[in-house]
Amino acid sequence: MRLDIRHTTRYRFSEPVVHALQRLRLTPKATQGQEILAWNMEFEHAHEELTYDDQHHNRVTLVAVEGGAREVTVTCSGEVDTSDHAGVIGHHAGHLPLWSFCGQTPRTKPGPRMKALVESVRAEGQQPLDMLHTLSAQIIDAVSYEIGTTDVNTPAEQSLSEGHGVCQDHAQIFIGAARALDIPARYVSGYLMMDDRIEQDATHGWAEAFVEGLGWVGFDISNGISPDQRYVRVATGRDYRDAAPITGITFGNASQELQVEVAVAQRQVQQ
C-alpha cells in the first residue's frame, strides 16, 4: 500500500521567543514492511542545525527557533510503501542492548494495579505471544479511550488506576506490564491511516515486544490489532519521551500553544 502523509505542527508563543531548540523525530524509518519513497521537512521561523541518528536508530533533526519569533511551523510530507507482516518487525537493531528494554522508566513503572494485571496474565500460563495478546485485550477492557483525560507526562500506573487514557497510555501500560513479565518492550510513534477519515489531530502510538523466534512484534492496544499496512513507524524508545515527535527547550517567559494537523491517505498506484 502506498501512503501519502502530511503532518503540520504549529507552535504559537505568548510573547517573542528569546531562544529555543526543538528535537524532531519526524522522519520514518526504513524497516521491514515499509519503504520510504520520499520525505520532506519545511520550517517557518526556524532552521535546521543538524541531523543525526540516536541510540534507537531514530533520525533526529535539531532545529533552532529564530529569535523574536511568535509562531513556528514544521511541515512534513512524503510517500511510504507499506506491506502487512502481521506486526512482525524482526531482529533487534540499534545501539542499545536488548536487556535495556526490560528496565522500567518512571512512565512505565508498575504500581499495585499494574502488578495485579501482570499476575492475572501470568496465571493464564500461555506462551509469550499468546500472553501478550491477552495482556493487550485486558488493557483495553480496563482503560477506555478518552481524549483529554491524560497528558504526555501521565504514568502508566495512573492511567490504569483511573481507567481512561489514549493510545500513549495504553502502550505504556503494555510496556510496563510486559517488562514485569521479563519480556523486552518498547514504545513506537508513527502514523495510522484511518478507515473513516483522512484528517487527524494527532500522530499515533503503539508498542512492540520482543518474542523469541520472531523478534520485535507490534501491538496496537487501542485498536486491538497488530500493525498492518496502514501503519508507518517513525520512532521507537523505552517510553513515549524517547520516541516523542517533538521535544525541546525554550528560553524566556513565553508560554506556548500547540496545534497538530495530520493527513494520511492511500495513493492509487498505476500499473
KOLVEXLO-260928 format. One record per residue (C-alpha): residue number from 1; residue in three letters; x, y, z. Coordinates in steps of 0.001 Angstrom, whole numbers. Layout:
% residues N
NODE num residu u v w
NODE NUM ALA X Y Z
...
% end
This chain:
% residues 271
NODE num residu u v w
NODE 1 MET 0 0 0
NODE 2 ARG 1299 3461 -872
NODE 3 LEU 515 6130 1705
NODE 4 ASP 639 9901 1313
NODE 5 ILE 1380 11677 4605
NODE 6 ARG 1259 15332 5560
NODE 7 HIS 1979 16394 9147
NODE 8 THR 1921 20033 10277
NODE 9 THR 2911 21159 13776
NODE 10 ARG 2370 24800 14700
NODE 11 TYR 3623 26485 17867
NODE 12 ARG 2212 29852 18923
NODE 13 PHE 4081 31684 21677
NODE 14 SER 2548 34175 24096
NODE 15 GLU 5473 36558 23546
NODE 16 PRO 8559 36700 21323
NODE 17 VAL 10947 33823 21938
NODE 18 VAL 14429 34625 23180
NODE 19 HIS 15879 31296 22036
NODE 20 ALA 14553 27769 21551
NODE 21 LEU 15822 24406 20336
NODE 22 GLN 13496 21646 19131
NODE 23 ARG 14417 17993 18713
NODE 24 LEU 12290 16452 15934
NODE 25 ARG 11713 12722 15438
NODE 26 LEU 9560 13073 12353
NODE 27 THR 11357 11023 9687
NODE 28 PRO 10026 7463 9178
NODE 29 LYS 12376 4505 9448
NODE 30 ALA 13151 2115 6601
NODE 31 THR 12277 -1186 8282
NODE 32 GLN 10567 -4460 7429
NODE 33 GLY 7171 -3640 5985
NODE 34 GLN 7896 -73 4880
NODE 35 GLU 9980 1707 2258
NODE 36 ILE 10399 5477 2344
NODE 37 LEU 9941 6772 -1210
NODE 38 ALA 10089 10493 -409
NODE 39 TRP 10188 12619 2725
NODE 40 ASN 10499 16385 3095
NODE 41 MET 10608 18766 6077
NODE 42 GLU 9949 22518 5877
NODE 43 PHE 10274 25144 8607
NODE 44 GLU 8833 28602 9151
NODE 45 HIS 10664 30855 11640
NODE 46 ALA 13148 28066 12404
NODE 47 HIS 16104 26437 10698
NODE 48 GLU 17880 23074 10823
NODE 49 GLU 21062 22895 12880
NODE 50 LEU 21981 19235 12339
NODE 51 THR 20593 15744 11761
NODE 52 TYR 21754 12548 13444
NODE 53 ASP 20654 9018 14388
NODE 54 ASP 20083 8475 18101
NODE 55 GLN 20635 5343 20197
NODE 56 HIS 17374 3828 18903
NODE 57 HIS 18267 4454 15236
NODE 58 ASN 15691 7263 15121
NODE 59 ARG 16514 10013 12646
NODE 60 VAL 16609 13202 14754
NODE 61 THR 16586 16735 13334
NODE 62 LEU 17672 19530 15671
NODE 63 VAL 16191 22932 14762
NODE 64 ALA 16726 26391 16237
NODE 65 VAL 13852 28851 16509
NODE 66 GLU 14507 32357 15201
NODE 67 GLY 14931 34929 17941
NODE 68 GLY 11817 37055 18315
NODE 69 ALA 9515 34502 16661
NODE 70 ARG 5892 34380 17829
NODE 71 GLU 4971 31317 15758
NODE 72 VAL 6855 28309 14389
NODE 73 THR 5550 25817 11830
NODE 74 VAL 7070 22441 10971
NODE 75 THR 5583 20662 7938
NODE 76 CYS 6494 17108 6953
NODE 77 SER 5246 15366 3838
NODE 78 GLY 6101 12233 1936
NODE 79 GLU 5248 8870 439
NODE 80 VAL 5739 5482 2075
NODE 81 ASP 5169 1997 639
NODE 82 THR 3931 -471 3247
NODE 83 SER 3130 -4180 3459
NODE 84 ASP 1444 -6381 6054
NODE 85 HIS 3766 -8590 8130
NODE 86 ALA 1282 -9181 10975
NODE 87 GLY 3190 -6699 13106
NODE 88 VAL 6486 -8606 12940
NODE 89 ILE 9490 -6287 12592
NODE 90 GLY 12121 -8945 13227
NODE 91 HIS 15670 -8778 14562
NODE 92 HIS 16866 -6244 17096
NODE 93 ALA 18808 -3226 15811
NODE 94 GLY 20069 -60 17457
NODE 95 HIS 22900 814 19799
NODE 96 LEU 21110 -298 22988
NODE 97 PRO 21293 -3956 24041
NODE 98 LEU 18056 -5917 24214
NODE 99 TRP 18180 -6123 28010
NODE 100 SER 17839 -2340 28255
NODE 101 PHE 14198 -2729 27173
NODE 102 CYS 13472 -4803 30288
NODE 103 GLY 14184 -1955 32708
NODE 104 GLN 11310 273 33827
NODE 105 THR 11161 4048 33417
NODE 106 PRO 9158 6493 35574
NODE 107 ARG 6417 6422 32920
NODE 108 THR 6165 2602 32762
NODE 109 LYS 6946 1546 36357
NODE 110 PRO 4206 -740 37721
NODE 111 GLY 2292 63 40896
NODE 112 PRO -332 -2090 42636
NODE 113 ARG -2843 -2042 39769
NODE 114 MET -298 -2944 37103
NODE 115 LYS 1218 -5663 39288
NODE 116 ALA -2244 -7198 39708
NODE 117 LEU -2712 -7066 35929
NODE 118 VAL 623 -8794 35400
NODE 119 GLU -254 -11595 37827
NODE 120 SER -3627 -12167 36178
NODE 121 VAL -1923 -12528 32788
NODE 122 ARG 844 -14721 34191
NODE 123 ALA -1779 -17018 35709
NODE 124 GLU -3041 -17885 32221
NODE 125 GLY 97 -19993 31716
NODE 126 GLN 292 -19203 27990
NODE 127 GLN 3203 -18974 25592
NODE 128 PRO 4737 -15466 25422
NODE 129 LEU 3000 -14372 22195
NODE 130 ASP -425 -15523 23384
NODE 131 MET 236 -13950 26776
NODE 132 LEU 990 -10599 25124
NODE 133 HIS -2243 -10721 23127
NODE 134 THR -4121 -11473 26371
NODE 135 LEU -2372 -8533 28033
NODE 136 SER -3367 -6203 25188
NODE 137 ALA -7012 -7271 25419
NODE 138 GLN -7123 -6831 29191
NODE 139 ILE -5677 -3323 28962
NODE 140 ILE -8294 -2037 26518
NODE 141 ASP -11011 -3609 28671
NODE 142 ALA -9670 -1797 31739
NODE 143 VAL -8758 1583 30200
NODE 144 SER -11330 3283 27977
NODE 145 TYR -10113 5526 25155
NODE 146 GLU -10899 9096 26255
NODE 147 ILE -9161 12157 24801
NODE 148 GLY -8177 14899 27224
NODE 149 THR -8060 12788 30380
NODE 150 THR -4261 12338 30421
NODE 151 ASP -1192 14143 29091
NODE 152 VAL 2296 13211 27902
NODE 153 ASN 3588 13024 31478
NODE 154 THR 897 10714 32875
NODE 155 PRO 2451 7490 34271
NODE 156 ALA 1054 4142 33158
NODE 157 GLU 2 3195 36696
NODE 158 GLN -2110 6360 36988
NODE 159 SER -3949 5883 33700
NODE 160 LEU -4687 2233 34567
NODE 161 SER -5920 3193 38032
NODE 162 GLU -8172 5946 36668
NODE 163 GLY -9448 3746 33847
NODE 164 HIS -9064 6123 30915
NODE 165 GLY -6442 7392 28531
NODE 166 VAL -5313 7413 24903
NODE 167 CYS -3007 5310 22717
NODE 168 GLN 86 6569 24502
NODE 169 ASP -1283 5399 27865
NODE 170 HIS -2370 2004 26517
NODE 171 ALA 1102 1466 25056
NODE 172 GLN 2961 2432 28226
NODE 173 ILE 791 179 30405
NODE 174 PHE 1527 -2674 27988
NODE 175 ILE 5259 -1909 28022
NODE 176 GLY 5487 -1756 31814
NODE 177 ALA 3497 -4981 32218
NODE 178 ALA 5492 -6831 29536
NODE 179 ARG 8748 -5853 31222
NODE 180 ALA 7365 -7107 34542
NODE 181 LEU 6825 -10414 32721
NODE 182 ASP 10535 -10344 31723
NODE 183 ILE 9685 -9565 28082
NODE 184 PRO 11594 -6679 26428
NODE 185 ALA 9191 -3986 25218
NODE 186 ARG 9372 -534 23642
NODE 187 TYR 7238 2393 22519
NODE 188 VAL 6566 3235 18856
NODE 189 SER 5365 6553 17456
NODE 190 GLY 4091 6902 13919
NODE 191 TYR 1124 7264 11613
NODE 192 LEU -2044 5260 11071
NODE 193 MET -4289 5532 8028
NODE 194 MET -7825 5639 9421
NODE 195 ASP -10575 3798 7560
NODE 196 ASP -13174 6533 8079
NODE 197 ARG -11221 9765 7576
NODE 198 ILE -8034 11330 6223
NODE 199 GLU -7638 14335 8516
NODE 200 GLN -6462 13663 12094
NODE 201 ASP -5412 15847 15003
NODE 202 ALA -2567 13672 16349
NODE 203 THR 8 11053 15456
NODE 204 HIS -403 7507 16743
NODE 205 GLY 1424 5373 19297
NODE 206 TRP 1665 1652 19966
NODE 207 ALA 4037 -899 21497
NODE 208 GLU 6407 -3641 20418
NODE 209 ALA 7583 -6655 22401
NODE 210 PHE 10485 -8962 21661
NODE 211 VAL 9386 -12580 21200
NODE 212 GLU 11960 -15333 20786
NODE 213 GLY 11823 -16780 17276
NODE 214 LEU 10028 -13726 15833
NODE 215 GLY 11931 -10695 17080
NODE 216 TRP 10060 -7444 17635
NODE 217 VAL 6280 -7747 17265
NODE 218 GLY 3869 -4805 17259
NODE 219 PHE 703 -4437 19357
NODE 220 ASP -1735 -1581 18829
NODE 221 ILE -3580 -1912 22108
NODE 222 SER -6035 915 21398
NODE 223 ASN -7325 -809 18251
NODE 224 GLY -6855 -4393 19418
NODE 225 ILE -4704 -5490 16466
NODE 226 SER -1116 -5945 15368
NODE 227 PRO 7 -3186 12971
NODE 228 ASP -640 -3862 9289
NODE 229 GLN -55 -1983 6031
NODE 230 ARG -1951 1071 7312
NODE 231 TYR 806 1844 9841
NODE 232 VAL 4021 3815 9379
NODE 233 ARG 6728 3526 12054
NODE 234 VAL 8637 6743 12741
NODE 235 ALA 10486 6421 16062
NODE 236 THR 10988 3941 18897
NODE 237 GLY 12124 4253 22503
NODE 238 ARG 11921 2930 26039
NODE 239 ASP 8799 5042 26604
NODE 240 TYR 6922 7936 24982
NODE 241 ARG 9607 10535 25685
NODE 242 ASP 12291 8631 23744
NODE 243 ALA 10011 8484 20682
NODE 244 ALA 8114 11775 21051
NODE 245 PRO 7691 13589 17704
NODE 246 ILE 8917 16881 19165
NODE 247 THR 10738 17745 22380
NODE 248 GLY 12627 20918 23129
NODE 249 ILE 13782 23748 25333
NODE 250 THR 12552 27347 25249
NODE 251 PHE 14453 30180 26926
NODE 252 GLY 12362 33120 28102
NODE 253 ASN 8985 33530 29760
NODE 254 ALA 6775 32684 26784
NODE 255 SER 4096 30046 27125
NODE 256 GLN 3144 28068 24028
NODE 257 GLU 61 26706 22322
NODE 258 LEU 410 23625 20106
NODE 259 GLN -1699 22733 17078
NODE 260 VAL -1217 19489 15116
NODE 261 GLU -2723 18509 11772
NODE 262 VAL -2117 15064 10274
NODE 263 ALA -3414 13661 6989
NODE 264 VAL -2798 10050 5925
NODE 265 ALA -4325 8702 2718
NODE 266 GLN -3808 5815 344
NODE 267 ARG -2446 6711 -3073
NODE 268 GLN -3676 4689 -6006
NODE 269 VAL -659 3288 -7834
NODE 270 GLN -987 2991 -11588
NODE 271 GLN 90 -371 -13007
% end
